[in-house]
Amino acid sequence: MSVRLYIGNLPQTFDNKELEALFATIGEGVRFKPVFDRETGTCRGFGFANVDKEKVALAIIDQLNGREFNGNNLRVERSERKDSNNGGSRRGGNSASNNSQSNSRKDVKKVVHSDAPMDEAPDPRWAGELSKLKELLANQKTPV
């Protein structure tokens, strides 16, 4: 069975043959497919490689993760296949397995929103958006 690898942080324009040659220096049986933007036709910055042998896949992860490629440091890791798409599959499939997965998801208690004050600081990735939202809320006028 082949191993699927995620290859990320690719430049938008790169030569696919050059990347395949890089894989060939590590081992044989590697097939790479970049993911392209539908509108622009440029690479979205990542793709997937199918590797025939586990040893070759581990060697690719070990040797290429963080390695510079056309000005970008590659991100290489094992890709986990998704079995379903939020309980439904666009490709069809076994609906019984989808139902069992959705039932197990219902058992998990998640807090999506809470009015309780936060003990921690907000996620710094959203700090800019959060400050904009606070400003918009402060500037809103409520009807009297």
KEDREN-357518 format. One record per residue: z, x, y of N, C-alpha, C in turn; residue in three letters. Coordinates in nm, 2 decimals, padded with zeros to 4 digits. Atoms other than C-alpha are relative to their C-alpha. Layout:
N
      npz      npx      npy     capz     capx     capy      cpz      cpx      cpy   residuo
        Z        X        Y        Z        X        Y        Z        X        Y       Ala
...
# end
This chain:
144
      npz      npx      npy     capz     capx     capy      cpz      cpx      cpy   residuo
    00.00    00.08   -00.12    00.00    00.00    00.00    00.00    00.09    00.12       Met
    00.01   -00.08   -00.12   -00.09    00.13    00.34    00.12   -00.02    00.10       Ser
   -00.11    00.01   -00.10    00.16    00.20    00.62   -00.07   -00.02    00.14       Val
    00.05    00.03   -00.14    00.09    00.06    00.97    00.08    00.06    00.10       Arg
   -00.07   -00.07   -00.11    00.18    00.27    01.27   -00.05   -00.06    00.13       Leu
    00.03    00.03   -00.14    00.20    00.17    01.64   -00.02    00.13    00.07       Tyr
    00.04   -00.12   -00.08    00.03    00.42    01.86    00.00   -00.05    00.15       Ile
   -00.01    00.05   -00.13    00.14    00.36    02.22   -00.01    00.11    00.11       Gly
    00.01   -00.08   -00.12    00.11    00.51    02.57   -00.13    00.08    00.00       Asn
    00.13   -00.05    00.00   -00.26    00.57    02.53   -00.06   -00.01    00.14       Leu
    00.07    00.01   -00.13   -00.47    00.64    02.84   -00.10   -00.12   -00.01       Pro
    00.10    00.12    00.00   -00.70    00.34    02.94   -00.14    00.05   -00.05       Gln
    00.13   -00.05    00.04   -01.00    00.56    02.89    00.02    00.12   -00.09       Thr
   -00.02   -00.11    00.09   -01.00    00.79    02.59   -00.11   -00.01   -00.11       Phe
    00.10    00.00    00.10   -01.24    00.90    02.32    00.07   -00.02   -00.13       Asp
   -00.05    00.04    00.13   -01.16    00.73    01.99   -00.01    00.11   -00.10       Asn
    00.02   -00.10    00.09   -01.31    01.01    01.80    00.09    00.12    00.01       Lys
   -00.09   -00.10   -00.03   -01.09    01.26    01.97    00.14   -00.03   -00.07       Glu
   -00.13    00.04    00.06   -00.78    01.07    01.85   -00.01    00.00   -00.15       Leu
    00.02    00.00    00.15   -00.92    01.03    01.50    00.00    00.14   -00.05       Glu
    00.00   -00.14    00.04   -00.98    01.41    01.49    00.15    00.05    00.00       Ala
   -00.14   -00.04   -00.01   -00.61    01.46    01.59    00.07   -00.05   -00.13       Leu
   -00.06    00.06    00.12   -00.51    01.23    01.30   -00.05    00.08   -00.12       Phe
    00.06   -00.07    00.12   -00.74    01.42    01.06    00.06    00.14   -00.01       Ala
   -00.07   -00.13    00.01   -00.56    01.75    01.14    00.13   -00.01   -00.08       Thr
   -00.12    00.02    00.07   -00.25    01.60    00.99   -00.02   -00.05   -00.14       Ile
    00.03    00.05    00.14   -00.39    01.42    00.69   -00.12   -00.10    00.00       Gly
    00.12    00.09    00.02   -00.67    01.20    00.55    00.05   -00.14   -00.03       Glu
   -00.03    00.15    00.03   -00.69    00.82    00.51    00.06   -00.07    00.11       Gly
   -00.06    00.06   -00.12   -00.60    00.73    00.87   -00.12   -00.08    00.06       Val
    00.09    00.08   -00.07   -00.79    00.44    01.03    00.07   -00.06    00.12       Arg
   -00.06    00.04   -00.13   -00.72    00.37    01.40   -00.08   -00.11    00.06       Phe
    00.07    00.10   -00.08   -00.80    00.06    01.60    00.07   -00.03    00.13       Lys
   -00.07    00.03   -00.13   -00.72    00.04    01.97   -00.01   -00.15    00.04       Pro
    00.00    00.14   -00.05   -00.63   -00.29    02.14   -00.06    00.00    00.14       Val
    00.07    00.01   -00.12   -00.87   -00.38    02.42    00.04   -00.13    00.08       Phe
   -00.02    00.11   -00.09   -00.82   -00.61    02.72   -00.13   -00.09   -00.01       Asp
    00.11    00.09    00.02   -01.04   -00.92    02.68   -00.09   -00.01    00.13       Arg
    00.07    00.02   -00.13   -01.14   -00.94    03.05   -00.07    00.13    00.04       Glu
    00.05   -00.13   -00.05   -01.19   -00.57    03.14   -00.07    00.09   -00.11       Thr
    00.06   -00.08    00.11   -01.28   -00.42    02.80    00.06    00.14   -00.01       Gly
   -00.07   -00.13    00.01   -01.05   -00.12    02.86    00.12   -00.01   -00.09       Thr
   -00.11   -00.01    00.10   -00.78   -00.01    02.62    00.13   -00.05    00.07       Cys
   -00.12    00.05   -00.06   -00.45   -00.18    02.68    00.12    00.10   -00.01       Arg
   -00.10   -00.10    00.00   -00.27    00.14    02.62    00.07    00.02   -00.14       Gly
   -00.05   -00.02    00.13   -00.19    00.10    02.25   -00.10   -00.04   -00.11       Phe
    00.09    00.04    00.11   -00.34    00.05    01.91    00.08    00.02   -00.13       Gly
   -00.07   -00.01    00.13   -00.26    00.05    01.54   -00.08    00.09   -00.10       Phe
    00.06   -00.08    00.10   -00.33    00.30    01.27    00.05   -00.04   -00.14       Ala
   -00.04    00.03    00.14   -00.33    00.22    00.90   -00.02    00.13   -00.08       Asn
    00.00   -00.13    00.07   -00.24    00.52    00.68    00.02   -00.03   -00.15       Val
    00.00    00.02    00.14   -00.30    00.53    00.31    00.13    00.05   -00.07       Asp
   -00.11   -00.06    00.06   -00.01    00.75    00.22    00.13    00.01    00.09       Lys
   -00.13    00.00   -00.07    00.36    00.73    00.32    00.03    00.14    00.06       Glu
   -00.03   -00.13   -00.05    00.39    01.11    00.35   -00.08    00.04    00.12       Lys
    00.08   -00.03   -00.12    00.10    01.13    00.59    00.05   -00.08    00.12       Val
   -00.05    00.08   -00.11    00.24    00.84    00.80    00.12    00.07    00.06       Ala
   -00.12   -00.06   -00.05    00.58    01.02    00.83   -00.04    00.13    00.07       Leu
    00.04   -00.12   -00.07    00.40    01.34    00.92   -00.07   -00.03    00.14       Ala
    00.06    00.04   -00.12    00.20    01.16    01.19    00.11   -00.03    00.10       Ile
   -00.11    00.04   -00.09    00.52    01.01    01.34    00.07    00.13    00.05       Ile
   -00.07   -00.12   -00.04    00.69    01.35    01.33   -00.07    00.09    00.09       Asp
    00.08   -00.09   -00.08    00.41    01.55    01.48   -00.06   -00.06    00.13       Gln
    00.07    00.05   -00.12    00.25    01.31    01.73    00.09   -00.08    00.10       Leu
   -00.09    00.08   -00.09    00.55    01.11    01.87    00.05    00.09    00.11       Asn
   -00.04   -00.08   -00.11    00.60    01.25    02.22   -00.10    00.11    00.04       Gly
    00.10   -00.11   -00.02    00.30    01.48    02.20   -00.10   -00.05    00.11       Arg
    00.09    00.03   -00.11    00.07    01.50    02.51   -00.14   -00.02   -00.05       Glu
    00.14    00.04    00.03   -00.27    01.33    02.47   -00.07   -00.05    00.12       Phe
    00.07    00.04   -00.12   -00.51    01.32    02.77    00.09   -00.04    00.11       Asn
   -00.08    00.03   -00.12   -00.23    01.33    03.02    00.12   -00.09   -00.03       Gly
   -00.10    00.09    00.03    00.00    01.08    02.84    00.08    00.05   -00.12       Asn
   -00.08   -00.03    00.12    00.29    01.14    02.59   -00.01   -00.12   -00.09       Asn
    00.02    00.11    00.10    00.21    00.94    02.28    00.13   -00.05   -00.05       Leu
   -00.12    00.06    00.07    00.46    00.70    02.13   -00.05   -00.05   -00.13       Arg
    00.04    00.03    00.13    00.42    00.68    01.76    00.12   -00.05   -00.09       Val
   -00.11    00.06    00.09    00.64    00.46    01.53   -00.06   -00.09   -00.10       Glu
    00.04    00.10    00.10    00.62    00.24    01.23   -00.01   -00.14    00.06       Arg
    00.02    00.13   -00.05    00.49   -00.10    01.31    00.05   -00.10   -00.11       Ser
   -00.05    00.10    00.09    00.67   -00.40    01.16   -00.09   -00.12    00.02       Glu
    00.09    00.12    00.00    00.44   -00.69    01.07    00.08   -00.12    00.02       Arg
   -00.06    00.13   -00.03    00.53   -01.03    01.20   -00.05   -00.10   -00.11       Lys
    00.03    00.09    00.11    00.54   -01.29    00.92   -00.04   -00.14    00.06       Asp
    00.03    00.13   -00.06    00.52   -01.59    01.16    00.00    00.01    00.15       Ser
    00.01    00.01   -00.15    00.45   -01.69    01.52    00.09   -00.11    00.05       Asn
   -00.10    00.10   -00.04    00.77   -01.88    01.62   -00.01   -00.12   -00.09       Asn
    00.00    00.11    00.09    00.76   -02.10    01.31   -00.13   -00.05   -00.04       Gly
    00.13    00.04    00.03    00.39   -02.16    01.32   -00.09    00.11   -00.01       Gly
    00.10   -00.11    00.01    00.10   -01.95    01.22   -00.14   -00.04    00.04       Ser
    00.14    00.04   -00.04   -00.24   -01.95    01.38   -00.10    00.01   -00.12       Arg
    00.09   -00.03    00.11   -00.39   -01.82    01.06    00.03   -00.09   -00.12       Arg
   -00.04    00.08    00.11   -00.23   -02.08    00.84    00.11    00.07   -00.08       Gly
   -00.10   -00.07    00.07   -00.01   -01.97    00.56    00.09   -00.10   -00.07       Gly
   -00.09    00.08    00.07    00.28   -02.10    00.36    00.10   -00.06    00.09       Asn
   -00.08    00.07   -00.09    00.45   -02.36    00.56    00.15   -00.01   -00.05       Ser
   -00.14    00.00    00.05    00.76   -02.36    00.33    00.07    00.12    00.04       Ala
   -00.07   -00.12   -00.05    00.84   -02.00    00.42    00.02   -00.01    00.15       Ser
   -00.02    00.02   -00.14    00.79   -02.09    00.79    00.12   -00.09    00.03       Asn
   -00.11    00.09   -00.02    01.04   -02.37    00.76    00.13    00.07   -00.03       Asn
   -00.12   -00.07    00.03    01.30   -02.15    00.59    00.04    00.10    00.11       Ser
   -00.03   -00.09   -00.11    01.26   -01.90    00.87    00.05   -00.07    00.12       Gln
   -00.05    00.07   -00.12    01.30   -02.16    01.14    00.14   -00.05   -00.02       Ser
   -00.14    00.05    00.03    01.61   -02.30    00.97    00.10    00.11    00.02       Asn
   -00.09   -00.11   -00.02    01.77   -01.96    00.97    00.01    00.04    00.14       Ser
   -00.01   -00.02   -00.15    01.69   -01.92    01.34    00.09   -00.10    00.07       Arg
   -00.08    00.10   -00.06    01.86   -02.24    01.42    00.15    00.03   -00.02       Lys
   -00.14   -00.03    00.03    02.19   -02.11    01.27    00.05    00.10    00.10       Asp
   -00.04   -00.10   -00.10    02.20   -01.83    01.53    00.03   -00.07    00.13       Val
   -00.04    00.06   -00.13    02.39   -01.93    01.84   -00.03    00.10    00.11       Lys
    00.04   -00.09   -00.11    02.23   -01.78    02.15    00.04   -00.07    00.13       Lys
   -00.03    00.05   -00.14    02.35   -01.82    02.51   -00.12    00.03    00.08       Val
    00.12   -00.02   -00.08    02.04   -01.86    02.72    00.04    00.01    00.15       Val
   -00.04    00.00   -00.14    02.22   -01.94    03.04    00.15   -00.04    00.01       His
   -00.14    00.03   -00.02    02.58   -01.94    03.15    00.03    00.01    00.15       Ser
   -00.04    00.00   -00.14    02.74   -02.02    03.48    00.12    00.09    00.02       Asp
   -00.11   -00.09   -00.01    03.03   -01.79    03.40   -00.04    00.13    00.07       Ala
    00.04   -00.13   -00.06    03.04   -01.47    03.61   -00.02    00.10   -00.10       Pro
    00.04   -00.11    00.09    02.89   -01.17    03.45    00.10    00.11    00.01       Met
   -00.10   -00.12    00.00    03.13   -00.89    03.34   -00.08    00.13    00.02       Asp
    00.08   -00.12   -00.01    02.84   -00.64    03.34   -00.09   -00.01    00.11       Glu
    00.10    00.00   -00.11    02.59   -00.54    03.60   -00.13   -00.06   -00.06       Ala
    00.12    00.05    00.06    02.25   -00.71    03.56   -00.09    00.11   -00.05       Pro
    00.10   -00.10    00.06    01.97   -00.53    03.37   -00.07    00.06    00.12       Asp
    00.07   -00.07   -00.11    01.83   -00.27    03.61   -00.15   -00.02    00.01       Pro
    00.15    00.02    00.00    01.47   -00.35    03.50   -00.03   -00.13    00.08       Arg
    00.03    00.12   -00.07    01.51   -00.69    03.67    00.07    00.00    00.14       Trp
   -00.08    00.00   -00.13    01.72   -00.58    03.98   -00.09   -00.04    00.12       Ala
    00.09    00.03   -00.12    01.42   -00.61    04.22   -00.03   -00.15    00.00       Gly
    00.03    00.15    00.01    01.33   -00.96    04.09    00.12   -00.08    00.04       Glu
   -00.12    00.08   -00.02    01.69   -01.07    04.10    00.04    00.00    00.15       Leu
   -00.03    00.00   -00.14    01.74   -00.96    04.46   -00.10   -00.09    00.08       Ser
    00.09    00.09   -00.06    01.42   -01.15    04.56    00.04   -00.15   -00.02       Lys
   -00.05    00.14    00.03    01.55   -01.47    04.39    00.12   -00.03    00.08       Leu
   -00.13    00.03   -00.08    01.89   -01.44    04.56   -00.04   -00.02    00.14       Lys
    00.04    00.02   -00.13    01.71   -01.41    04.89   -00.07   -00.13    00.02       Glu
    00.07    00.13    00.00    01.49   -01.71    04.82    00.10   -00.11    00.00       Leu
   -00.11    00.11    00.00    01.80   -01.92    04.73    00.08    00.00    00.12       Leu
   -00.08    00.00   -00.12    01.99   -01.81    05.03   -00.08   -00.06    00.12       Ala
    00.08    00.06   -00.11    01.70   -01.91    05.26   -00.04   -00.14   -00.02       Asn
    00.03    00.14    00.02    01.66   -02.25    05.11    00.09   -00.09    00.08       Gln
   -00.08    00.09   -00.07    01.78   -02.54    05.32    00.01   -00.13   -00.08       Lys
   -00.02    00.13    00.07    01.94   -02.84    05.15   -00.01   -00.11    00.09       Thr
    00.01    00.11   -00.09    01.86   -03.18    05.29    00.14   -00.07    00.01       Pro
   -00.13    00.06   -00.03    02.16   -03.35    05.45    00.00   -00.15   -00.01       Val
# end
